[in-house]
Amino acid sequence: MENSLVMAGVGENAHKRETICILGTGDFGRSLGMRMLKSGYPVVFGSRYPKDSTLLPSGAQVFHHADALKKSKIIFLAVHRENYDFVPALSDLLDGKVLVDVSNNLRMNQYPESNAQYLSQLVPKANVVKGFNTVSAWALQSGNLDASSQVFVCGDDNKSKQLVMDVARSIGLTPLDQGSLLAAEELENYPLQLFPMWRLPLTIAAGLTVFFFLYCVVIDVIYPYVEKNSDVSYRLAISVPNRIFPNVSLILLGLVYLPGVIAAFIQLYRGTKYKRFPDWLDRWMLCRKQLGLVALAYAFLHVLYTFIIPTRFSVRWRWMHSIIEESKENKTMELNKLKSWRVDLYFALGMLGFGLYVLLGITSLPSVSNVVNWREFRFVQSKLGHVTLLLCTAHAAVFGWDRFLESKWYKWGLPQAYMLGMVIPCIVLVLKLILITPCVDRMITRIRQGWEIKPKNKEAPVCINNASLI
């Protein structure tokens, strides 16, 4: 009895919902129709060949285009722009109705105008709304909408947009109003972007990787072969990569905090925060999160490669060879306490730095950053971030120890790779040390709170003292 009442309630609710018309029986149209049906919407499909539409979800009706339009006020056009040719003939039937364009293109800016704007020209009597183009057919069909739950909606008629947004909410999506139909071009380009914020970090990481690979091959493989006729090409598998990963990681971590330091000095020089930064600095600052995550990935690789050092055949051979030589000479090597301190300190700094490294990566995740306030997030990402950079730089410095003082480590006059890897981090730390001195810190804090230096021979500009603008 209780179940029958529930079913009756569901059926009654379904009749209250607007009938949805979908023009197009492709993958997206079928998946959208299935999602609508599960949410209680009556669904009708418009097709050129209704009798051949055997793959449509059960419960949906299928008609010719004109007949399907007569049964609904909300129409989803799920066809490519190249197939819009049948739409103008239906202009009278679309008079005053909401026509949702869900199309995407094969490449960005493929046409002079957006598909939605072009569609509004074809059927000026309809209220064209752009939306649902950022949701995949697979996500709609499988119900796994976590990765694509946002629906961007734009259109010139507010009531039509609101209807489409209500439909999106009812099927478990999160609609976001993006304004007029002029925003359609941006919405259509959005799904075609391939990791736009990752391009610069990945390009920098790839460039540094190639540079350090070639550099380490020269001093660690080619130099021994040329100068000593020693073939150590086996180092290409483990030793050379394990020099690349820490150096690239350290440089990338330095590049995460370098733009913030540069921005602070620019504000100090200008005496105001109400001037735009250069475009290159803006782009750099926007991709700091991605730079940090790539740096963390390289740090993970360095840790993994370091763990397998004792299992390598070449390392075990050197250990056994050393033991045999000591046995032959009947002597025991004494413990070098200075070297012991150096190695232990090297590993301790590395472990502490890597621990904070992981903490930075965890707090950058949306699920974590959304549950901390801005001060907590800033404390971890800024203050602990600089501590991480300091520990990792010290880790590299202890690794090198006093090698920079000995000429034998400069093969063909080239410094060791770790020396190059420390340049940018050391610059960042020195500049940050200047910024945190009391007098400079007070000045930069005042500027970021809205205070401005009074220009000479001019009236003082209007200051906005608002700490939330930091």
Secondary structure, DSSP 8 states (H G I E B T S, - for coil): -HHHHHHHHHHHHHHHS--EEEE--SHHHHHHHHHHHHTT--EEEE-S-GGG--SS-TT-EEE-HHHHHTT-SEEEE-S-GGGGGGSGGGTTTTTT-EEEE----SSTT-SSS-HHHHHHHH-TTSEEEE-STTS-HHHHHH---GGG-EEEEEES-HHHHHHHHHHHHHTT-EEEE--SGGGHHHHHHGGG--SGGGHHHHHHHHHHHHHHHHHHHIIIIIHHHHHH----GGGGTTTTHHHHHHHHHHHHHHHHHHHHHHHHHHHHHHT-S-S---HHHHHHHHTHHHHHHHHHHHHHHHHHHHHTGGG-HHHHHHHHHHHHHHHHHT------HHHHHHHHHHHHHHHHHHHHHHHHHHHTSHHHHTTS-HHHHHIIIIIIHHHHHHHHHHHHHHHHTTGGG-GGGSBTTB--HHHHHTHHHHHHHHHHHHHTSHHHHHHHHHHHTT-----TTS--------GGG-
